[in-house]
Amino acid sequence: MALSLVLFVGHLAFHGFWSQLAPQPFESPLARALAAIGALPLLWWTPAQVTRHRAIRIYLLVYLTYTGPFFFQWFYLMNHGNAVWMTSTALMCFLVYQVLDWRVATATLLVGTIAARAFVSMTEPQLALPPWRATEGNLTFYFAWLSALTLALSSASHRLQRLNATLLAMGVMAHELRTPLASAALINDHLRDAEPADVPRLADRLEGLLRAINHQIDSQIVNAQLLDILPGHETLDAARLVHNAIESYPFLSERERQAVSVYTRGDFHFMGNERLFIQVIHNMVKNSVYALRRTQAAFERGDIEIEVDTGAARGTIRVRDKGPGVPDHVRRFIFEPFFSTQTTHSSGLGLAFCRETVEANRGQLRFERVASGSSFVIDLPVAMR
């Protein structure tokens, strides 16, 4: 509806402008009227109707090809390629890619441009401009076309990445929730026939499972927001943040929880979003826990160490583990979205989310070479209280 009104009013207004206020060598009332009237059906068509009816889609493509590439190329050539229409034609390229999918936009630009130049060659051959001629107008038009296509592809890639992040987060969430839900169902069955003395133990297990479910939901929702991370404005205490993150992490056993040791060499404050930074610590601990589960039968105290330290202007949070480490050939990929060395339990978004969150708050996240295991360092600017 908005597009219809813009095209209807715009064509009529520009006809008056180019014929009365700033007259151009060529202006066609009939062509303007066809372009304006052709926009009116868009007032009544809904997106659902466009999807259902092939005839409507064909009309839209034909009309948009006429009112866009064909119309502007025709008027550009008929006005002797002057600066006004050279600029207007360049801007038209960007508008077409804003209104249409980049593939459809490219097709309409190609068809409309060829049709307009062929029409001028037949009606006014002296004004025809071969597309291969290196003129100022041709070069400007092709540069605008290429720029608009590049921006459209970038936007399409951005949308695809967001869609992939959301779909992967949903898939991982469904996978991760099946196990605790099945366990919860078993505990529920046991509670029906349990002795009174066993009820508190089963209730504690059920509470842990519910905490794990909520953690997975929060984790995947946050990870799916990978492209929408903004700087935080809360003043956070690094040591307290780490302790809160470990306290809220859904370890599968108390032995896993005791394997994490936290050392505060020097506490510091920094600016950020507490919920997002707790998720950063959770993701890094999760990677360490999964690595240790793959390589050893039992967890020992100190298998995962988290160290908080500070200097004059920067503070660090270092997460180390005694797992198998990160192979040399994949280290440069570990912060890329959707990359993972795990075949299960991972969407490949965890470290990418951590990096984006830290960098959004003027910090750095880096992998640190160690003799064995893995070590990741979060480097943040210290905030004055």
Number of C-alpha atoms within 10 A of each C-alpha: 13 9 12 18 15 12 18 20 14 15 22 16 12 15 19 15 13 15 15 10 10 9 12 16 11 13 17 10 13 9 15 20 14 15 22 20 15 19 22 16 13 17 12 9 12 10 8 8 12 16 10 10 10 11 10 16 14 12 14 17 16 15 16 23 23 25 21 22 24 24 21 23 28 23 24 23 23 20 18 17 21 15 13 12 21 23 16 15 26 21 16 23 25 19 14 23 23 15 12 15 14 20 12 15 26 18 14 23 23 14 16 24 22 15 19 22 21 17 15 19 16 11 10 13 12 12 16 19 19 12 14 8 10 11 13 11 23 17 14 16 21 14 14 19 21 14 15 24 20 14 15 20 16 12 14 14 12 13 13 12 17 17 13 16 24 19 14 20 25 17 14 18 21 13 13 18 17 12 13 17 15 12 14 19 13 12 17 15 11 14 16 9 10 13 9 9 8 12 16 11 11 17 14 11 17 20 13 18 22 17 16 20 20 13 17 19 18 15 19 22 16 21 28 24 14 22 15 11 18 14 15 18 12 12 16 19 15 25 22 14 17 23 15 14 20 20 11 14 20 22 19 12 11 10 13 19 19 15 18 22 16 18 15 16 11 14 19 26 22 22 21 21 18 18 13 19 20 18 23 27 23 22 20 17 23 18 20 25 22 13 20 22 14 10 11 11 8 10 19 15 13 15 19 26 19 24 19 21 18 20 12 8 11 16 23 23 23 21 24 26 24 20 22 15 19 17 10 8 7 12 11 10 13 18 22 15 18 18 17 19 12 12 8 10 14 21 24 22 24 29 22 20 25 25 19 22 27 21 18 15 19 14 20 18 22 13 17 12 13 11 8 13 18 22 24 18 18 21 20 25 20 22 15 10 7
